[in-house]
Amino acid sequence: MTVTRSVVLGCGSYLPSRILSNDDLARSVETTDEWIVQRTGIRERHIAAPGELTSDLALQAARAALANARLDPSAIDLIVLATSTPDQTFPATAVAVQAGLGMTHGAAFDLQAVCSGFIYALQVVDGLLRSGAYKRALVIGAETFSRILDWTDRTTCVLFGDGAGALVLEAQQQPGDRSDRGILTTHLRSDGRHRGKLYVDGGVSSTQTVGHLRMEGREVFKHAVAMITDVIDAAFKATGYTAADIDWFVPHQANKRIIDGSAHKLGIAPEKVVITVDRHGNTSAASIPLALFDAVADRRIKRGHLVLLEAMGGGFTWGSALLRW
């Protein structure tokens, strides 16, 4: 019996042209390249130019994904944009992307789950495509975290960067067996008891300001590996696959020590792990699609490969997705 799956048709990314190295940061805050690399694995990150908005990054990534899929924007009837750094309080940044693509049909909206946003968006889009309500969707992760950083706080300003990535997904009938392409399973979690461990100290209803990112780094690190393992184990249980079956592990790019620890605990070989955190920093909801594009562009990820995604972010939120490319 056939089943409907959300199949990837194309992917794209965009990174701002300005690169901020660890040595650049060391000129303005008390830190060193060695300190940052040892604790995070990050060497540089991209920073949006003055006047360059989250929607600008998202639009470039969307255009690249459509070009990769060889589709015109008219073929898309749904846009879901994961971001914690929207252009405005409202309207949704996704509608700016919709307008930029010249689309006057379909639906577009934002989704906010911080660093887990792209995984959350994948589950939402997967459900809508499989329901038959939509045929093809753009799923975008885009962030300008540089706009909410306290550049005097060396514990946070060294971690984050700006960027955007996008996938084009299409509802397709698949055989209903292990040859199925597309999203095979997604698992989402949250625990609001931890919301004070990673947050922004501003907001419309609270301070009427944008605020700055604040983080209890040790607390986040302490919970990360266990939470990531939880949702990946759930993906394996739901599908019958194991770590040995995975062709590529594409984790949220927050900290190389967290990535290495998670892969080791799960028994995923280091050579199967896609790493971009050294060049991108933590780009929150954009990190997974940026890493996916990186591995597709250099031909590591190929059609038929089994790809495991995971993320954890403020809230705490965390989630996983398993798909066949």
C-alpha positions as CSV (number, residue, x, y, z in Angstrom):
1,M,0.0,0.0,0.0
2,T,1.4,3.4,-1.0
3,V,1.9,6.2,1.5
4,T,2.3,10.0,1.0
5,R,5.7,11.3,1.9
6,S,7.2,14.8,1.9
7,V,10.1,14.4,-0.5
8,V,13.0,16.9,-0.8
9,L,13.2,18.4,-4.3
10,G,15.9,21.0,-3.7
11,C,17.9,22.9,-1.2
12,G,19.6,26.3,-1.0
13,S,21.4,28.6,1.4
14,Y,22.6,32.1,1.9
15,L,25.4,33.5,4.1
16,P,26.1,37.3,4.5
17,S,29.3,38.4,2.9
18,R,30.9,39.7,6.1
19,I,33.0,37.2,8.0
20,L,33.8,37.8,11.7
21,S,36.7,35.7,12.9
22,N,37.7,34.9,16.5
23,D,40.7,37.2,16.2
24,D,38.3,40.0,15.1
25,L,36.3,39.4,18.3
26,A,39.4,39.3,20.4
27,R,40.0,42.9,19.5
28,S,36.7,44.0,21.2
29,V,36.1,41.5,24.0
30,E,38.4,39.6,26.4
31,T,38.7,36.3,24.5
32,T,41.1,34.5,22.2
33,D,40.8,32.2,19.2
34,E,42.2,29.3,21.2
35,W,39.6,29.8,24.0
36,I,36.7,29.9,21.6
37,V,37.9,26.9,19.4
38,Q,38.6,24.8,22.5
39,R,35.2,25.3,24.0
40,T,33.0,25.5,20.9
41,G,34.8,24.5,17.8
42,I,33.9,27.9,16.2
43,R,36.5,29.8,14.2
44,E,34.4,32.3,12.3
45,R,30.8,33.3,11.6
46,H,28.9,35.5,9.1
47,I,27.3,38.8,10.1
48,A,24.4,40.5,8.2
49,A,25.2,43.9,6.7
50,P,23.5,47.0,8.1
51,G,20.0,47.1,6.6
52,E,20.2,43.4,5.6
53,L,17.1,41.8,7.1
54,T,16.2,38.2,8.0
55,S,13.7,38.3,5.1
56,D,16.6,39.2,2.7
57,L,18.6,36.2,3.8
58,A,15.5,33.9,3.7
59,L,14.6,35.2,0.2
60,Q,18.1,34.4,-1.2
61,A,18.0,30.9,0.3
62,A,14.5,30.3,-1.0
63,R,15.5,31.4,-4.5
64,A,18.6,29.1,-4.4
65,A,16.4,26.1,-3.2
66,L,13.9,26.7,-6.0
67,A,16.7,26.9,-8.6
68,N,18.1,23.7,-7.2
69,A,14.7,22.0,-7.6
70,R,14.3,23.6,-11.0
71,L,11.0,25.1,-10.0
72,D,9.3,28.5,-10.4
73,P,7.8,30.1,-7.3
74,S,4.4,29.5,-8.9
75,A,4.8,25.8,-8.1
76,I,4.9,26.5,-4.4
77,D,1.7,26.9,-2.3
78,L,3.1,27.0,1.2
79,I,6.0,28.8,2.9
80,V,6.9,28.1,6.6
81,L,9.8,30.2,7.9
82,A,11.5,29.3,11.2
83,T,13.0,32.3,12.9
84,S,13.5,33.9,16.3
85,T,14.7,37.2,14.6
86,P,11.8,38.4,12.5
87,D,11.9,41.6,10.5
88,Q,9.0,43.0,12.5
89,T,6.7,42.0,15.3
90,F,4.2,41.5,12.5
91,P,3.5,40.7,9.8
92,A,5.3,37.4,9.5
93,T,8.7,37.5,7.8
94,A,7.4,34.7,5.6
95,V,5.0,37.0,3.8
96,A,7.9,39.3,2.9
97,V,9.6,36.2,1.3
98,Q,6.3,35.4,-0.5
99,A,6.2,38.9,-1.9
100,G,9.8,38.8,-2.9
101,L,9.2,35.6,-4.8
102,G,6.3,37.3,-6.6
103,M,3.8,34.9,-5.2
104,T,0.2,36.0,-4.7
105,H,-1.2,32.6,-3.9
106,G,-0.9,30.0,-1.2
107,A,-0.1,30.6,2.5
108,A,3.0,31.8,4.4
109,F,3.7,32.1,8.1
110,D,6.5,32.1,10.7
111,L,7.2,29.5,13.3
112,Q,9.3,30.2,16.4
113,A,11.0,27.4,18.3
114,V,14.5,29.0,18.5
115,C,17.3,26.6,17.5
116,S,14.8,23.7,17.1
117,G,12.7,25.8,14.7
118,F,13.7,24.1,11.5
119,I,12.8,20.6,12.9
120,Y,9.5,22.0,14.2
121,A,8.8,23.5,10.8
122,L,9.6,20.2,9.0
123,Q,7.0,18.4,11.1
124,V,4.3,21.1,10.5
125,V,4.9,21.1,6.8
126,D,5.1,17.3,6.6
127,G,1.7,17.1,8.2
128,L,0.2,19.7,5.9
129,L,1.6,18.1,2.8
130,R,0.5,14.6,3.8
131,S,-3.0,15.9,4.6
132,G,-3.4,16.9,1.0
133,A,-4.0,20.6,1.8
134,Y,-0.8,21.7,0.0
135,K,1.3,20.1,-2.8
136,R,4.7,21.8,-2.5
137,A,6.3,23.9,0.3
138,L,9.3,26.0,1.0
139,V,10.7,25.3,4.5
140,I,13.1,28.0,5.5
141,G,15.3,28.6,8.6
142,A,16.7,32.2,8.7
143,E,18.3,34.3,11.4
144,T,20.1,37.5,12.1
145,F,21.1,36.7,15.7
146,S,23.8,39.4,15.5
147,R,20.9,41.8,16.2
148,I,20.1,40.4,19.6
149,L,23.6,39.8,20.9
150,D,25.2,41.7,23.7
151,W,28.6,42.4,22.1
152,T,30.2,43.0,25.4
153,D,29.3,39.6,26.7
154,R,32.1,37.3,25.7
155,T,30.2,34.1,26.8
156,T,27.5,34.6,24.2
157,C,28.7,37.0,21.4
158,V,31.3,34.5,20.2
159,L,28.7,31.7,19.7
160,F,26.2,33.0,17.1
161,G,26.1,34.0,13.4
162,D,23.7,34.9,10.7
163,G,22.4,32.9,7.7
164,A,19.6,31.2,6.0
165,G,18.8,27.8,4.5
166,A,15.8,26.3,2.7
167,L,14.3,23.1,1.4
168,V,11.6,22.5,-1.2
169,L,9.3,19.6,-0.3
170,E,6.7,17.9,-2.4
171,A,3.9,15.5,-1.4
172,Q,4.6,12.3,-3.3
173,Q,3.3,8.7,-3.3
174,Q,5.9,6.3,-2.1
175,P,5.8,2.4,-1.9
176,G,5.4,2.3,1.8
177,D,8.5,0.2,2.4
178,R,12.2,0.8,3.2
179,S,12.8,2.3,-0.3
180,D,10.5,5.3,0.6
181,R,12.1,8.7,0.0
182,G,11.1,11.8,2.0
183,I,10.4,12.5,5.7
184,L,10.0,9.1,7.5
185,T,9.4,10.3,11.0
186,T,9.7,13.5,13.2
187,H,9.7,13.9,17.0
188,L,9.3,17.1,18.9
189,R,9.7,17.9,22.6
190,S,9.7,20.9,24.9
191,D,10.0,21.6,28.6
192,G,9.2,25.1,29.7
193,R,10.7,24.7,33.1
194,H,14.0,25.4,31.5
195,R,13.0,28.6,29.7
196,G,15.2,30.8,31.9
197,K,18.4,29.0,30.9
198,L,18.4,30.4,27.3
199,Y,16.3,33.4,26.5
200,V,16.1,37.0,25.3
201,D,15.6,39.6,28.1
202,G,13.1,41.7,26.1
203,G,9.8,41.4,24.3
204,V,6.6,43.2,23.2
205,S,4.5,42.3,26.2
206,S,7.3,42.4,28.9
207,T,9.7,45.3,28.2
208,Q,8.6,46.7,24.9
209,T,12.2,46.3,23.7
210,V,14.0,43.7,21.6
211,G,16.4,42.8,24.4
212,H,19.6,40.7,24.3
213,L,20.3,37.0,24.3
214,R,21.1,35.5,27.7
215,M,22.3,32.0,28.4
216,E,23.4,29.7,31.2
217,G,25.9,27.9,29.1
218,R,26.7,25.1,31.5
219,E,23.1,24.3,32.1
220,V,22.4,24.1,28.4
221,F,25.4,21.9,27.8
222,K,24.3,19.6,30.7
223,H,20.9,18.9,29.2
224,A,21.8,18.9,25.5
225,V,23.2,15.4,24.9
226,A,20.5,13.6,26.9
227,M,17.7,15.5,25.2
228,I,19.2,14.9,21.7
229,T,19.6,11.2,22.4
230,D,15.9,11.0,23.5
231,V,14.4,12.2,20.2
232,I,16.9,10.2,18.1
233,D,16.1,7.0,20.0
234,A,12.4,7.8,19.3
235,A,13.2,8.1,15.6
236,F,14.9,4.7,15.6
237,K,12.1,3.1,17.5
238,A,9.5,4.5,15.1
239,T,11.2,3.3,11.9
240,G,13.3,0.3,13.0
241,Y,16.5,1.9,11.7
242,T,19.6,2.0,13.9
243,A,22.7,4.2,14.0
244,A,24.5,1.8,11.7
245,D,21.9,2.5,9.0
246,I,22.5,6.2,9.0
247,D,24.4,7.6,6.0
248,W,24.6,11.2,7.4
249,F,24.0,12.8,10.7
250,V,23.2,16.5,10.4
251,P,22.9,18.0,13.8
252,H,22.1,21.5,14.9
253,Q,25.4,23.4,14.8
254,A,25.7,24.9,18.3
255,N,28.8,23.5,19.8
256,K,31.2,20.9,18.5
257,R,31.6,19.3,21.9
258,I,27.8,18.7,22.0
259,I,27.8,17.3,18.5
260,D,30.7,15.0,19.2
261,G,29.2,13.8,22.5
262,S,25.8,13.1,20.9
263,A,27.3,11.2,18.0
264,H,29.5,9.1,20.4
265,K,26.6,8.3,22.7
266,L,24.5,7.2,19.7
267,G,27.2,5.2,18.1
268,I,27.4,7.3,15.0
269,A,30.8,7.3,13.3
270,P,32.6,10.6,13.2
271,E,33.0,10.4,9.4
272,K,29.2,10.4,9.1
273,V,28.7,13.7,10.9
274,V,28.3,17.0,9.0
275,I,30.1,19.8,10.7
276,T,29.8,23.5,9.7
277,V,29.9,25.1,13.2
278,D,33.5,26.0,12.7
279,R,32.7,28.3,9.8
280,H,29.1,29.4,10.6
281,G,28.9,29.5,14.4
282,N,25.4,28.8,15.8
283,T,22.9,30.2,13.3
284,S,19.9,28.9,15.3
285,A,17.0,27.8,13.0
286,A,19.2,28.2,10.0
287,S,22.0,25.9,11.1
288,I,20.5,22.5,9.9
289,P,19.5,23.7,6.4
290,L,22.8,25.4,6.0
291,A,24.7,22.2,6.9
292,L,22.4,20.2,4.6
293,F,23.2,22.4,1.7
294,D,26.9,22.2,2.5
295,A,26.8,18.4,2.3
296,V,24.6,18.3,-0.8
297,A,26.8,20.9,-2.6
298,D,30.0,18.9,-2.1
299,R,28.1,15.7,-3.1
300,R,28.4,13.9,0.3
301,I,24.6,13.6,0.6
302,K,23.2,11.8,-2.5
303,R,19.7,10.6,-3.5
304,G,18.7,7.6,-1.5
305,H,20.9,8.4,1.6
306,L,19.3,8.1,5.0
307,V,19.8,11.4,6.8
308,L,19.2,12.1,10.5
309,L,18.6,15.6,11.8
310,E,18.4,16.9,15.4
311,A,18.2,20.2,17.2
312,M,17.9,21.6,20.7
313,G,17.2,25.2,21.7
314,G,15.7,27.7,24.1
315,G,12.5,26.7,25.8
316,F,13.9,24.1,26.1
317,T,12.7,22.7,22.8
318,W,14.3,19.8,21.0
319,G,13.5,17.5,18.1
320,S,14.6,15.0,15.4
321,A,13.7,14.2,11.8
322,L,14.7,11.1,9.8
323,L,14.4,11.3,6.0
324,R,15.6,9.6,2.9
325,W,17.1,12.0,0.5
